[in-house]
Amino acid sequence: MAYMPDERRMQAMADVTVSNAHSTYSGYQSLVRLYEATKGSWGDTISVELAIWFNANLAAPLGAILDGVVESLNEVSLDKLPPEIKTILQKNGFLAHFGYPALRDTNDTTIKYLKLRPSDGRYFNQYVLSELLGRSELPTLSADLRKKIAESIYEIFVNAQTHSETRHNYTCGQFFPQRNTIEFTICDAGIGFRTSIKRRFGKDLPAKRAIQWATAVGHTTKSDTPGGIGLAIMKEFIAKNRGALQIVSNDGFYELNESGENLRDFNGEFPGTIVTMIINTNDRFSYGVAEAEATYSVF
């Protein structure tokens, strides 16, 4: 059905608020609400307010949503920002895409915001090695494990190129000293796990079950690569580190943490896939990787 704007709809889209957005189910739900409130817009000016708190790593999915808004010939205004949120999003470079000057990150807590084409894999790999895995706050990782984690993150990027049909990938992160976490997010604006798995394997799964299926060892949406979209090593490290792995795709939410797997549904959908890796920096253990019969395990 063609979109037919009316006065109430245009008024609703004139001013949209994302409030108190952390790397949590409720934080992602606030981004889903933003998408649902703006997805039918065309030729409007939409003012987006970020209120109370906004995790800087969530600039990746925010960028994906706002790019979609702009591609529909809308204008986006980001002029309702609390000073603290405005400053951190200037430091990581996100607001430079919306007319704000960049600020120097003198505290070195940001992992800069990037919008990349799927063909920019080599640049992305160097970015991960330097911006994320080169950080001094990380637990002690052997060179081999650091390499395997980099490969695992790179596989997420490549997976978006292979199956999601996205035109861009979005990524950034943040070190939170008071929380003792580094939170790193990769996002695409593609078709999501549910559609990809249904097309390739004929499995008609709810989005949260599609994510769980795709992250299981031995399952993949690629035809030439075995194993859980490259997440096996990352999942094992996250479990030992007492961190978290979160995936949002369509209306599904998946989280792996020290308590196990948690699956939930959103009220509405996200237009693509978000993967967030939360690393516990208050971890004094040293980690390595062992190879056995072409598989790897973290120790």
C-alpha positions as CSV (number, residue, x, y, z in Angstrom):
1,M,0.0,0.0,0.0
2,A,1.4,3.4,-0.9
3,Y,2.2,5.7,2.0
4,M,-0.4,8.5,2.4
5,P,0.7,11.0,5.0
6,D,-1.9,12.7,7.1
7,E,-1.6,15.5,9.6
8,R,-1.3,13.2,12.7
9,R,1.4,11.1,11.1
10,M,3.5,14.1,10.0
11,Q,3.2,15.6,13.5
12,A,4.3,12.3,15.1
13,M,7.3,12.2,12.8
14,A,8.3,15.8,13.4
15,D,9.9,15.1,16.8
16,V,11.2,11.6,17.8
17,T,13.0,10.9,21.1
18,V,15.4,8.1,21.9
19,S,15.7,8.0,25.6
20,N,18.1,6.2,28.0
21,A,19.7,4.0,25.4
22,H,22.2,1.5,26.8
23,S,23.4,-1.8,25.3
24,T,20.4,-3.6,26.7
25,Y,17.2,-5.0,25.4
26,S,15.4,-1.8,26.4
27,G,18.1,0.3,24.7
28,Y,17.7,-1.6,21.4
29,Q,13.9,-1.3,21.8
30,S,14.2,2.5,21.8
31,L,16.0,2.3,18.5
32,V,13.4,0.0,17.1
33,R,10.7,2.6,18.1
34,L,12.7,5.2,16.3
35,Y,12.7,3.2,13.1
36,E,9.0,2.3,13.4
37,A,8.2,6.0,13.9
38,T,10.1,7.2,10.8
39,K,10.0,4.3,8.3
40,G,7.0,5.6,6.4
41,S,8.3,9.2,6.1
42,W,9.0,10.9,2.8
43,G,10.0,14.5,2.2
44,D,9.8,15.5,5.9
45,T,12.0,17.2,8.4
46,I,12.5,14.9,11.3
47,S,14.0,16.1,14.6
48,V,15.6,13.3,16.6
49,E,16.2,13.9,20.3
50,L,18.6,11.8,22.3
51,A,17.7,12.1,26.0
52,I,19.1,11.2,29.4
53,W,21.7,8.7,28.1
54,F,23.0,7.3,24.8
55,N,25.7,4.7,24.6
56,A,28.2,5.9,22.1
57,N,28.6,2.4,20.5
58,L,24.9,2.6,19.6
59,A,25.7,5.3,17.1
60,A,26.3,2.4,14.7
61,P,22.6,1.4,14.5
62,L,21.5,5.0,14.9
63,G,23.5,5.8,11.8
64,A,21.9,2.9,9.9
65,I,18.4,4.1,10.8
66,L,19.1,7.8,10.0
67,D,20.7,6.9,6.6
68,G,17.5,5.2,5.7
69,V,15.5,8.2,6.7
70,V,17.7,10.5,4.6
71,E,17.5,8.1,1.6
72,S,13.7,8.6,1.7
73,L,14.3,12.3,0.9
74,N,13.8,13.4,4.5
75,E,15.9,15.9,6.4
76,V,17.3,14.9,9.8
77,S,17.9,17.4,12.6
78,L,20.0,16.4,15.6
79,D,19.8,19.7,17.5
80,K,18.2,18.4,20.7
81,L,21.2,16.8,22.4
82,P,22.3,17.1,26.1
83,P,25.8,18.4,26.3
84,E,27.3,15.1,27.5
85,I,25.7,13.1,24.6
86,K,26.7,15.8,22.1
87,T,30.3,15.8,23.2
88,I,30.9,12.1,23.1
89,L,29.2,11.8,19.7
90,Q,31.5,14.6,18.4
91,K,34.5,12.8,19.9
92,N,33.7,9.5,18.1
93,G,33.0,11.3,14.8
94,F,29.3,10.4,14.5
95,L,28.0,14.0,14.5
96,A,30.5,15.0,11.8
97,H,28.0,13.3,9.5
98,F,25.3,15.8,10.6
99,G,27.2,19.1,10.4
100,Y,28.9,19.2,13.8
101,P,32.7,19.7,14.2
102,A,34.7,16.8,15.5
103,L,36.2,17.0,18.9
104,R,39.5,15.5,20.1
105,D,39.0,12.6,22.5
106,T,41.6,13.5,25.1
107,N,40.3,10.7,27.4
108,D,40.8,8.1,24.7
109,T,37.5,6.3,25.5
110,T,35.9,6.3,22.1
111,I,36.3,3.8,19.2
112,K,35.6,6.0,16.2
113,Y,32.4,5.7,14.2
114,L,32.8,4.4,10.7
115,K,30.4,3.9,7.8
116,L,32.0,1.4,5.4
117,R,31.1,-0.3,2.2
118,P,31.1,-4.2,2.4
119,S,34.1,-4.1,0.1
120,D,36.2,-2.2,2.7
121,G,37.0,-5.4,4.6
122,R,40.8,-4.9,4.7
123,Y,40.4,-1.4,6.2
124,F,37.9,-2.7,8.7
125,N,40.3,-5.5,9.8
126,Q,43.0,-2.9,10.5
127,Y,40.5,-0.7,12.4
128,V,39.6,-3.7,14.6
129,L,43.2,-4.5,15.4
130,S,44.2,-1.0,16.3
131,E,41.0,0.6,17.7
132,L,39.6,-2.4,19.6
133,L,42.1,-5.1,20.1
134,G,45.0,-2.7,20.6
135,R,43.4,-1.1,23.6
136,S,45.4,-1.4,26.9
137,E,42.2,-1.9,29.0
138,L,41.6,-5.4,27.5
139,P,42.5,-8.5,29.5
140,T,45.8,-10.1,28.6
141,L,45.4,-12.0,25.3
142,S,47.9,-14.1,23.5
143,A,48.9,-13.0,20.0
144,D,47.2,-16.1,18.6
145,L,43.9,-15.4,20.5
146,R,44.0,-11.8,19.5
147,K,44.3,-12.9,15.9
148,K,41.4,-15.4,16.2
149,I,39.1,-12.8,17.8
150,A,40.0,-10.4,15.0
151,E,39.2,-13.1,12.5
152,S,35.9,-13.7,14.3
153,I,34.9,-10.0,14.2
154,Y,36.0,-9.8,10.5
155,E,33.8,-12.8,9.7
156,I,30.8,-10.8,11.0
157,F,31.7,-8.0,8.6
158,V,32.1,-10.4,5.7
159,N,28.9,-12.2,6.6
160,A,27.0,-8.9,6.2
161,Q,28.6,-8.6,2.7
162,T,27.7,-12.2,1.8
163,H,24.1,-12.6,3.0
164,S,22.6,-9.4,4.2
165,E,22.4,-7.5,0.9
166,T,23.4,-4.3,2.8
167,R,25.1,-1.3,1.1
168,H,27.0,-0.2,4.2
169,N,28.3,-1.5,7.5
170,Y,28.4,0.8,10.5
171,T,30.6,0.4,13.5
172,C,31.9,2.1,16.6
173,G,32.6,1.5,20.3
174,Q,33.2,2.9,23.7
175,F,35.2,2.2,26.8
176,F,33.2,2.8,30.0
177,P,35.7,3.1,32.9
178,Q,33.0,3.1,35.6
179,R,31.3,0.0,34.2
180,N,34.6,-1.7,33.4
181,T,33.5,-2.6,29.9
182,I,34.4,-2.0,26.3
183,E,31.3,-2.1,24.1
184,F,31.8,-2.6,20.4
185,T,29.0,-2.7,17.8
186,I,28.8,-3.7,14.2
187,C,25.6,-3.0,12.3
188,D,24.2,-3.5,8.8
189,A,20.9,-2.5,7.1
190,G,20.4,-5.7,5.3
191,I,17.7,-8.4,5.2
192,G,18.5,-10.0,8.6
193,F,19.0,-13.6,9.7
194,R,15.4,-14.7,9.4
195,T,15.1,-13.9,5.7
196,S,18.6,-15.2,4.9
197,I,18.0,-18.5,6.6
198,K,14.6,-19.0,5.0
199,R,16.0,-18.3,1.5
200,R,19.0,-20.6,1.9
201,F,17.7,-23.4,4.0
202,G,13.9,-23.2,3.8
203,K,13.7,-22.8,7.6
204,D,10.9,-20.4,8.5
205,L,12.0,-19.4,12.0
206,P,11.0,-16.5,14.3
207,A,13.8,-13.9,14.2
208,K,15.2,-14.7,17.7
209,R,15.4,-18.5,16.8
210,A,17.0,-17.6,13.5
211,I,19.7,-15.7,15.4
212,Q,20.2,-18.6,17.8
213,W,20.4,-21.1,14.9
214,A,22.9,-18.9,13.0
215,T,25.2,-18.6,16.0
216,A,25.3,-22.3,16.8
217,V,28.6,-24.1,15.9
218,G,28.2,-25.9,12.6
219,H,25.6,-23.5,11.2
220,T,26.3,-20.8,8.7
221,T,24.6,-18.8,6.1
222,K,27.6,-19.0,3.8
223,S,28.1,-21.8,1.4
224,D,31.8,-22.3,1.8
225,T,32.5,-21.6,5.5
226,P,31.6,-23.9,8.4
227,G,30.5,-22.8,11.8
228,G,28.3,-20.3,13.5
229,I,29.0,-17.1,11.4
230,G,32.5,-17.1,12.9
231,L,31.4,-16.6,16.5
232,A,32.7,-19.8,18.2
233,I,35.9,-18.3,19.5
234,M,34.2,-15.1,20.5
235,K,31.4,-16.8,22.3
236,E,33.9,-18.9,24.3
237,F,36.0,-15.9,25.2
238,I,32.9,-13.9,26.2
239,A,31.8,-16.7,28.5
240,K,35.2,-16.9,30.2
241,N,35.5,-13.2,30.4
242,R,32.0,-12.7,31.9
243,G,31.1,-10.3,29.2
244,A,28.2,-10.4,26.8
245,L,27.4,-10.9,23.1
246,Q,24.2,-9.3,21.8
247,I,22.5,-9.7,18.4
248,V,19.5,-7.8,17.2
249,S,17.9,-8.8,13.8
250,N,14.4,-7.9,12.7
251,D,12.2,-8.3,15.8
252,G,14.5,-10.7,17.5
253,F,17.0,-10.2,20.4
254,Y,19.7,-12.7,21.4
255,E,22.1,-12.3,24.3
256,L,24.8,-14.6,25.5
257,N,26.3,-13.8,28.9
258,E,27.6,-15.7,32.0
259,S,24.1,-16.8,32.8
260,G,23.6,-18.4,29.3
261,E,21.4,-17.5,26.3
262,N,18.5,-15.0,26.5
263,L,16.0,-14.6,23.6
264,R,13.3,-12.0,23.4
265,D,11.0,-10.3,20.9
266,F,10.8,-6.6,20.1
267,N,7.7,-4.6,19.6
268,G,8.5,-3.7,16.0
269,E,11.6,-4.4,13.9
270,F,15.1,-3.2,13.4
271,P,16.0,-2.8,9.6
272,G,19.0,-5.1,9.6
273,T,21.3,-6.7,12.1
274,I,23.2,-5.4,15.1
275,V,26.1,-7.3,16.8
276,T,27.5,-5.9,20.1
277,M,30.4,-7.4,21.9
278,I,30.8,-6.4,25.6
279,I,34.2,-7.1,27.1
280,N,34.7,-7.1,30.8
281,T,37.9,-5.0,31.5
282,N,37.9,-5.9,35.2
283,D,39.4,-9.3,34.3
284,R,42.9,-10.1,35.5
285,F,43.1,-13.5,33.8
286,S,45.4,-14.1,30.8
287,Y,43.9,-15.9,27.8
288,G,45.3,-18.0,25.0
289,V,44.0,-20.3,22.3
290,A,44.6,-24.0,21.7
291,E,44.1,-25.9,18.5
292,A,42.8,-29.5,18.4
293,E,41.6,-31.3,15.2
294,A,41.1,-28.1,13.3
295,T,39.0,-26.5,16.1
296,Y,40.1,-23.9,18.6
297,S,39.4,-23.3,22.3
298,V,40.1,-20.5,24.7
299,F,42.1,-21.2,27.8
